[in-house]
Amino acid sequence: MRAIADADARENYGIWLRFRERIAAAPSLEAAYVALFREGVDVPPLLVHQLTEILLRHILGAGGRSDRGARRRDAVPDAEDRRDRRTAR
């Protein structure tokens, strides 16, 4: 880190390394998240937000959202929607 001339960049890189080490030391991302709050948040809110987003995407599924929830209500229904409506009757 001594090679980084800018003091702010050096500090930011140190924060990032500490965050990375915390995640790498935990058995899972979920455990790292819990430990972050139990041991004290020592990273910027942006990193906490990004970790939260990763966990939520995992919980919600690979796309991070349900396909139906992502479409506007007035969107034209696709073939799957029409098939679902027929079988629901």
N, C-alpha and C positions, 0 to 999 in steps of 0.2 A: 504494500500500500504506500510505501514511501515514494514510489515512482510517480504517484499521482500528485501533481504540483498544486492543484486547486484544493484549498482546505475544505470547502463545502462538498466538493466531489468526493474527497477522501472520507469525510464524515458520512455522507450518504452511502458510500460503498461499504463502510463499516456496519452501518445499520442493516443493509441488505444481507451482508454475510452473517450477521447475528440471527436474522430472521431465517435464513437458509439453514443455518446450523440447528436452530430450534426445530424446524420441520424435519430435517434429516435424522435428528436424535429421537424423534417420536416414532412409535410403532405404526401410526396411521395419521392421516391429515386430521381426522376427527380428534385424535388424542392431542395433536399439536394445537388445535383450536381451543380445546378445553384448557390445556396447560397455559395457553397465552393469557387467559382470563384468571386462572387460579394463581399464577405466579406474578401477574402484573403485566399489563400491556406496555411494552417498551419499544414499540414500532409505530410508525405513522399510521393514521386511520386508513390510508389508501391500501396498505398491505393487509390490514384486517379485513377490509371490504373485499379485496381480491380473494382472500382465503375463504371468506363467507360465500362468495359467488361460486367458487369451485365446489364447495360442499353442497350448495343448493342445486347446482346443475347435476351433481351426482344423484341427489335425492329425487329430483324431478325426472331424471332420465338423461340419456346421452345428449339430446338436443338442448337440454336445459329448460325445456318448456314442453307442454303438450301441444301437439299439432293443432288441435281444435282451438285451444286457448289463444294461439298466436294469430288466427285468422280473424278478420273483421266480421262482424255479424252479417253485414250486407254483402259479403263476398259470394261469388257464385259457387254453389256447392260442387264438390268434385264427385267422381264416381263412388268413392268410398262413403261419402255422406249420403248419397242417394240410396246405396245398398243398405246402409244402416237404417235409414228411414223405412224402407220396405220391410225389413225383417222385424222392426219394432211394432208394426201394425198387427 
